[in-house]
Amino acid sequence: MNDWFTVEKIDYDTYVISEYRHWEETHCYLLIGAEKALLIDTGLGVSNIKTVIDEITELPLEIVTTHVHWDHIGGHKFFKNIAVYENEKEWLFKFPIPLHVVKNNLTKEHCDFPLEFDITKYQIFQGEPERILHDGDLFDLGKRTVQVIHTPGHSPGHICLYELERNYLYSGDLIYKGIFIRQYVHINHRQYNVKLYHKKH
Ligand SMILES: [Zn+2]
């Protein structure tokens, strides 16, 4: 039993997996289709998120990265099938922020980290993605389809994931609770030019 993560259900086959014990309060989403499952982001990487996924589903799993920031790719090391947007794929080989800055961010507020986590051994994920994404690409999970929408601004290759049938938008760091961060590496507020379309009921 992994008590680092909090698992909640959005509906009967959609889960949110959160790290509420850390100040970042990251959220990852697990979507179960008829043939495949999709995990959107992997959180901080201080505890093994794969053990949580394995308890929920045995379906083949794909991992999609909303953007290559350390708090969204931490658990990528536990998986193989990783997808990333085309213009951030290099960041999976060379992360643009130094390790000591990331470590300071990770530990800047007190947190009871899991026992297995050792900050002195912490490394930013580096690895080869399986799939390179483009605007409009689809994940077909079997009776469930998720579309890639390129939404730069927070980072150049930031994407949202959209499920038309359920009217769900998984927004990564495009939309979040708290202070709007303008001063961070590669944030470009001119690119926050997002048009939101609302379906009228
Ligand atoms: Zn971010």
Residues whose N, C-alpha, C, O or C-beta is under 5 A from the ligand:
A	BS01	ZN	H69 D173
